[in-house]
Amino acid sequence: EFLHYRFNMKFTILAALLPSTFAFSAYLDQLGGAVGTASSPSFASPAIPVVPPTGTGPSQQMLDLISKQVSVELMASQVYLSASIWFHQRQMDGMAAWMLEESDEERGHGLSILDF
């Protein structure tokens, strides 16, 4: 629950600063509720039909969900990187550094999922 709150806090800061985060929010909405919001803190399952696996390895449904999650992580990394540039241009170096660290963290999440 703390991590969810932390994500919402960072996302709220970015939404106030960058118009492009609204496109990110719309993208999250397209995932069918895969990420919770401040009004619904639980993580809901996206509305994807359950398909039984036909062979070994992950099902197509699982591969689709993993792909979407990697996309969310990498898109969040891009948004944080944009915020870092925005802050740096305004000589707000502390905030720029924090956003750059957050960008690296989100990119790391996406790469970790791919390595798994």
Beta strands, then each sheet from edge to edge (+ up, - down):
end
